[in-house]
Amino acid sequence: MIETIDTIVLPARQRWVVEGVAQGRTLRAIARGRGIGEETAVRYFRTARRMLRESSQPHTAVAVAYTYQAILRPDVHDLGVGVPHGERILMPLIAQGLPTSQMADRVKWPAKTVVRLVYDLETRMGARNRAHLITLAWQAGLLTASQMRAWFDQVDARALARTVLAWGKTSARPRAEDVVGAVPRLSRYAYRFAAEVREQCLAVPFGTGSAACAQALDVLEEADRLLVPGPPGRQATVEQARALARLVFRLVRASERLAPDLAGLPDLRGLR
């Protein structure tokens, strides 16, 4: 079992600043309402963002805060009725803080189309800004804690995989304990991601001829080969760690490619 964080506890001052940002308010307005200087509010929010997984953007900080219950989650209602397929696809990518170019690359659409759909989504939801859009999307069921946690797992797994692939190349040769620690962690990530990719493939509507699903099946075959338990007492090796690191990258990419085929379908992990 991979260790996960259930909650992030923010100090009171940081919490009410994040709550204000989540409602689409500016830091100046929050500071005025609390009777403090704007620079003080900026400092509180900077501290909160560091605590919220080093969030680089306000709307990503709000998504992290809801995911880890650092602020009270809004009640879910209406389940995004009337939100078109394209806008549903983009909502998780917006929450992840991806720029337009990366969103366009992920969904294989022109950047101009992505810009238009994001604008349409903000207008449709009545969002004051991106941070407020996160709150409205959470209320509409377009974002869930399970979606965001799955993404955070991918971020952490890719960071570990990059470290492993750099061993002996751009970084020093690893110590034995580094290898022993990395292999089981990568294995657990790979098992989890492989299970999720299988679920995604099964959820793709029959007869769509999804190229992404066909590619994912090839990756799953590789996972089946690599994730067979070795004999008792077998020592972890750098080569084994590197093979698992490459598999993790391929599984994450397979999951990303499948996401557009699944937009608009119920979240496989449920609303929680």
N, C-alpha and C positions, 0 to 999 in steps of 0.2 A: 504494500500500500504506500503510495506517494504521500508524504506529509503535505497537508494543505493548511492554509490560514483560513479560519472561519470568519473572523471579524478583525477590523482595524479600529482601535479606539483613539479618537481624536480628542485633544483637550477642548474644553468648552469654547474658547475663543476661535480656535481653528474650525470647530464644527459649525458654529453659526455663520462664519464667513462662507464655508462651502455650501451650506443650506441656502444662503442668499444667492450665490452664484448659480445654484441649481434652479432657482426660480427666474433666472434670466436677468438678475440685477447686476449692475456694474459695481465694482469695488468702491467707487466714489459714493454711489447711492447707499451701499451697505454701511460705509463709514459714517455717512451723514445720519443714517437712522440709528446708529449705535452711539453717536456722539464722540467718535474718535477721529483721528486724522487719517486721511487717505493712505499715507505712507505706512501707517500702522496696520491698516487692513491689508495692504499689499504684502507686508511682512508676514502677517498671520497666514495669508493664503499661500505664500511661498513655502512656509513650514508645512502646511497641510499637504501640498503637492508632493513634497519630499516623502512624507509619511504614506501617501497614497501611491506606492510603487513608482516613485520618482516621475510622476505624470508631467509631461512636458506641456500639455495644453489644458485649459480650463475644462473643456467638455470631457476630455479623457479622465480628468480628476473626478468629475461628477460620476461618470460611469463606474470608476473604481470604488468610489464612496458608496454607491448603491450596492454594488456587488458584495462588498465586505461589511455592509451594514454600519459604515462609519456615520451615516446619516439615515434617517428614517426613509425606507422605501415607499414610494407612492403606491396607492392601491391600483390594481390592474382592472381596467374596464374596457369595454367595447372591442377589445382584441383586434385593433387596427382595421376595423371594417372600412372598406373603401380605399385602402392604400394599395396602389398598383404594384404589380410584381417587381418592376425595376427598382422602385423606391425601397421595397422590402429588402432586396439584395444589398443595397448600399448602406442600410442603417447600421449593421454591425461594423462595417468598415469605417464609417464615420466615428463610431464610438471608440474604435481602436486608434483614432488619431491619424489615419493614413491621409497623405496629401492626395490631391486629385489625380496626379500622374500614377500613383501606386494603385489607387482604386480602379482607374481605367485599365491598368495592366492586369489586375486581378480578375476583373470581369470581362476583359477583352472587348471593351467598348471604347469609342472615341472619347477623348477627354471632354470635348464640348457636350457630349451626351450626358456624361457624369455630372458636369457643372449644372446643366439644365435640370436633371432629375433631383439633385440635392436642393436646388432652389425651389423646385416644385414641392418637395417634401417639407421644407421649412415653411413654405406658404400654406400648404394644406394643413399642417399641424398647428399653425398659428404661433410658431416659435419666435421669441425675441432675438435669440442667438443660438449658437451651437449647444451651449451648456443647457439652455432651456429645452432644446430639441431632445436631448438625452432624457430629461424628465418626462416629457410628453410621450416619447417613444416607449419608455418604461411603463407608463400608465396604459398605453395602447397594446402592450404585450409584444411590441416589436423588438424589444431587448429583454433578456432575462439574465439572472445571475449565473445560470448554468452555461449560457453562451459565453459570457465574459470569462468565467473561470476556465472554460476550455481554451479560450484564446491565451489566457495568462499561462496555462500549462505549456502551450506551444512556445510561447516566448521563452520560458525558463528552459524548456528542453532544447531549443535551438541554441541558446547561450551555452549550455553544457556541451552540446555537439560541436560547436565552433571551437571551444577550448580543447576538446579531444582531438579534433582534426588538425589543430595547430601544434600538437605535441611533436617535438623533434624537428619542426619546420620553422615557424616563426616564434616558437617558445622553446624552453628547455625540455629535455627528455623528462617524462614524468617519473615521480617516485612510485614505488610499488603500491603504496597505500592509496595514491591517486587513482591508479588503474582499478584496484580492488573496489574503491568507492564508486567510480564512474560506471562500471559495467552493469551492476544491478540497477542503478538509477536509470540508465538508458534503456535497459531491458523493460523496466516497469512502464516508462513512457511509451516505448514501442508497443507493448502489449495493449495499453490503453488506446493509443491512437489507431492501432490496427482494428480493435473492436469497434471504434467509432466509425472508421472508414467502411467497415462491413455493414454497419447499420445504415450509413448514408447510401451505400449502393443498393441495399434492399428497399430503401424508401424512394429511390428514383422511380417515377411512374413507368410501368412496363410498356415496352414498345417505343420508348423515346430514342433508343439507339445512342445513348449517352457515350460520347467518346471519352469523357472524363471517367466514367465508370469502368470502361474497358481498360484504361490505363491504370486505374486503381487496383483492378484485379491482378495485374502483373506485379504491382508493388506488394500486394497481399501474399502472392506466391513466394516472393522473396522473404517476407516476414515469417511465413510458415517454416522456411528453411533455417533462418537465422535464430529463431526463438525457440528451437527445440532444446530442452534442458540437456546440459552436458553431463558426463559421468560424475559421480560424487567425488569431491576433492579436486576437481579440475581447477587450475589456477587461471584467473582472468589475465588476458594478454592485451597489449596495446593494439594488436591487429583486430582482436575481437571488439575492443572498444570503438575503434575506427569504423568497423563494419556496422556496428549498431548506430553510431553517429550518422553515417550516411543514410541508413534506413529511416531514422527519425526524420531527417530532412525530406526524404521521399514521401513518407506518410503524411507529413504536414502539408506538403505541396498537393498531394492527392486529395486531401480533405478540402483544401482551398479551391481546387478545380471543381469539386462536386457541389460546393455551396450554391452557385447560381441555379443548378438543377433542382435544388431543394427549397429555394425561397418561396414563401407562400404556403409551404406545408407546415404542420404542427412541429414545434420543437421536439426532437426525439428525446431530449432529456427532461422535458416537462417544464412548466412554469413554476420556478421555485427560487 
